[in-house]
Amino acid sequence: MDLATLRALKPAEYSEAADGYRGTSDMASAAKDRIENQISAAMRNQLKGEAATAAVKQLGQLLSLNS
């Protein structure tokens, strides 16, 4: 990286991008928590049988992909 490139950098743009990423990450985390705490729990409590067990297992695997 040369001096001209460094002078052309606009730190505010990176800060705005970071804020947007943080907001998206927070929303995704809240959605994951809701799925784990409400939807998965409701499925475990209300549904019975092999298909229900498999669905809960698959949902758990899906949620753990990015953990």
C-alpha positions as CSV (number, residue, x, y, z in Angstrom):
1,M,0.0,0.0,0.0
2,D,1.4,3.4,-0.9
3,L,0.9,6.8,0.5
4,A,-1.7,7.8,-2.1
5,T,-3.8,4.8,-1.2
6,L,-3.6,5.6,2.5
7,R,-4.7,9.1,1.9
8,A,-7.7,8.0,-0.1
9,L,-9.0,5.8,2.8
10,K,-12.1,7.0,4.4
11,P,-12.3,5.5,7.9
12,A,-15.9,6.7,8.4
13,E,-17.0,4.3,5.7
14,Y,-15.4,1.4,7.4
15,S,-17.0,2.4,10.7
16,E,-20.4,2.6,9.0
17,A,-19.9,-0.8,7.5
18,A,-18.9,-2.2,10.9
19,D,-22.0,-0.8,12.5
20,G,-24.2,-2.4,9.8
21,Y,-22.5,-5.7,10.3
22,R,-22.9,-5.5,14.1
23,G,-26.6,-4.8,13.6
24,T,-27.1,-7.7,11.3
25,S,-25.2,-10.0,13.7
26,D,-27.3,-8.9,16.6
27,M,-30.5,-9.6,14.6
28,A,-29.3,-13.0,13.6
29,S,-28.3,-13.8,17.2
30,A,-31.7,-12.8,18.5
31,A,-33.4,-15.0,15.8
32,K,-31.2,-18.0,16.8
33,D,-32.0,-17.5,20.4
34,R,-35.8,-17.4,19.7
35,I,-35.6,-20.5,17.6
36,E,-33.6,-22.3,20.4
37,N,-35.7,-21.1,23.3
38,Q,-39.2,-21.0,21.9
39,I,-39.6,-23.0,18.7
40,S,-37.3,-25.9,19.5
41,A,-38.8,-26.1,23.0
42,A,-42.3,-26.1,21.7
43,M,-41.5,-28.8,19.2
44,R,-39.9,-31.0,21.9
45,N,-42.9,-30.5,24.2
46,Q,-45.8,-30.8,21.8
47,L,-44.6,-33.2,19.1
48,K,-43.9,-36.9,19.5
49,G,-42.5,-39.7,17.3
50,E,-39.6,-40.4,15.1
51,A,-40.3,-37.6,12.6
52,A,-40.6,-35.0,15.4
53,T,-37.3,-36.2,17.0
54,A,-35.6,-36.0,13.6
55,A,-36.9,-32.5,13.0
56,V,-35.7,-31.3,16.4
57,K,-32.3,-32.9,15.7
58,Q,-32.0,-31.3,12.3
59,L,-33.0,-27.9,13.6
60,G,-30.3,-28.2,16.2
61,Q,-27.8,-29.1,13.6
62,L,-28.8,-26.1,11.5
63,L,-28.4,-23.8,14.4
64,S,-25.0,-25.1,15.2
65,L,-23.6,-24.5,11.7
66,N,-22.3,-21.1,12.6
67,S,-21.5,-21.6,16.3
